[in-house]
């Protein structure tokens, strides 16, 4: 039997921070919060650099140019 499953990657629509966490809202309504401690470049960044991000791949990733940091939304879910 051959089963075809269409894979749809999780995509972020919004991003924000608390003092200790990175939060991401996904297009399906899920909200993810992960400790900044997991990402030393983000944890140690200035507020200006931390907030200088953009979605990449139509929301499948997040990029910080000044920090040279990229995060995959799928990796945040795992």
C-alpha positions in Angstrom: 0.0 0.0 0.0 1.3 3.4 -0.9 0.2 6.3 1.4 0.9 9.8 0.3 1.2 12.4 3.1 1.6 16.1 2.2 4.2 17.6 4.6 3.5 21.2 5.6 6.3 22.8 7.6 5.3 24.8 10.7 5.5 28.6 10.0 5.8 31.5 12.5 3.6 34.5 12.2 4.7 36.5 15.2 7.8 36.6 17.5 8.3 38.3 20.9 10.5 38.1 24.0 10.2 38.2 27.8 13.3 38.6 30.0 14.1 34.9 29.8 12.2 33.4 26.8 11.6 33.6 23.1 8.0 33.2 22.0 6.7 32.3 18.6 3.1 32.2 17.4 2.6 29.6 14.6 0.1 30.0 11.8 -2.0 27.1 13.2 -2.5 29.0 16.5 0.1 27.2 18.6 2.3 29.3 20.8 5.9 28.1 21.6 8.0 29.5 24.4 11.7 28.5 24.7 14.3 29.6 27.2 16.8 32.2 25.8 19.4 30.2 27.8 19.3 27.5 25.1 20.7 30.1 22.6 23.7 31.9 24.1 23.9 34.4 21.2 20.3 35.5 21.9 20.7 35.3 25.7 23.8 37.6 25.6 22.5 40.0 22.9 21.6 43.6 23.5 17.9 44.5 23.3 18.5 46.3 20.0 20.3 43.3 18.4 17.7 40.9 19.8 14.9 42.8 18.2 16.7 43.1 14.9 15.3 39.8 13.4 13.3 38.8 10.3 11.4 35.7 9.3 13.1 33.6 6.5 11.5 31.1 4.2 8.1 32.6 4.6 8.2 31.9 8.4 10.0 28.6 8.5 13.0 30.2 10.2 14.1 33.3 12.0 17.3 35.2 11.2 19.3 37.8 13.2 21.7 39.5 10.9 23.8 41.3 13.5 24.1 38.2 15.6 24.7 35.8 12.7 22.1 33.5 14.2 19.4 31.4 12.4 16.7 29.3 14.1 14.4 26.8 12.5 10.8 26.9 13.7 10.7 23.1 13.4 13.7 22.9 15.8 11.9 25.1 18.3 9.0 22.7 18.3 11.2 19.6 18.9 
